[in-house]
């Protein structure tokens, strides 16, 4: 039971770091973006004036990746315990 809880916690932490990292990188890229308006003045196009942050996808995909990463972490934990102990 301890291995299952450890693998679920590890999977949660990995997903949390991935999602937070993606959001932070997007925020940094957005804050540091400097449009090159003078060079692109001749090829002007109408663009969308709203920006949305987030993930578009199935929640089922997130569940499957969570379970898959938990299984991988569980396998690593069990293998580590067999090698060390």
C-alpha positions in Angstrom: 0.0 0.0 0.0 2.9 2.4 0.8 4.3 1.9 -2.8 0.9 2.7 -4.3 0.6 5.9 -2.3 4.2 6.9 -3.1 3.7 6.3 -6.9 0.4 8.3 -6.9 2.1 11.2 -5.0 5.1 11.1 -7.5 2.7 11.1 -10.4 0.8 14.1 -9.0 4.1 16.0 -8.4 5.3 15.3 -12.0 2.0 16.5 -13.4 1.9 19.6 -11.2 5.5 20.5 -12.3 4.7 19.9 -15.9 1.5 22.0 -15.9 3.1 24.8 -13.8 6.2 24.8 -16.0 4.1 25.1 -19.1 2.1 28.0 -17.6 5.3 29.8 -16.4 7.0 29.5 -19.8 3.9 30.8 -21.6 3.7 33.7 -19.2 7.4 34.6 -19.6 7.1 34.4 -23.4 4.1 36.6 -23.3 5.7 39.2 -21.0 8.9 39.4 -23.1 7.2 39.5 -26.6 8.2 42.6 -28.5 6.3 42.8 -31.8 8.2 43.9 -34.9 5.6 46.4 -36.2 7.7 48.5 -38.5 9.0 45.6 -40.5 5.6 43.9 -40.8 3.6 47.1 -41.7 3.3 46.1 -45.4 1.9 42.7 -44.8 -0.8 43.6 -42.3 -3.4 41.0 -41.4 -6.4 41.2 -39.1 -5.6 39.2 -36.0 -7.5 38.0 -33.0 -7.4 40.5 -30.1 -7.9 38.1 -27.2 -5.5 35.7 -25.6 -6.4 32.6 -23.6 -4.1 30.5 -21.5 -5.0 26.9 -20.7 -5.0 23.4 -22.0 -7.5 22.1 -24.5 -7.9 18.4 -24.3 -9.8 15.5 -22.9 -9.8 15.1 -19.1 -9.7 11.4 -19.8 -6.3 11.9 -21.4 -5.1 13.5 -18.2 -6.5 10.6 -16.1 -4.7 8.1 -18.4 -1.4 9.9 -18.2 -1.8 10.2 -14.4 -2.3 6.4 -14.1 0.4 5.6 -16.6 3.0 7.8 -14.8 1.9 6.3 -11.4 2.5 2.8 -12.9 5.9 3.8 -14.1 6.8 5.4 -10.8 5.6 2.3 -9.0 7.7 0.0 -11.1 10.8 2.3 -10.5 10.1 2.2 -6.7 9.7 -1.6 -6.6 12.8 -2.1 -8.7 14.8 0.3 -6.5 13.8 -1.5 -3.4 14.8 -4.9 -4.9 18.2 -3.6 -6.0 19.0 -1.8 -2.7 17.3 -4.1 -0.2 
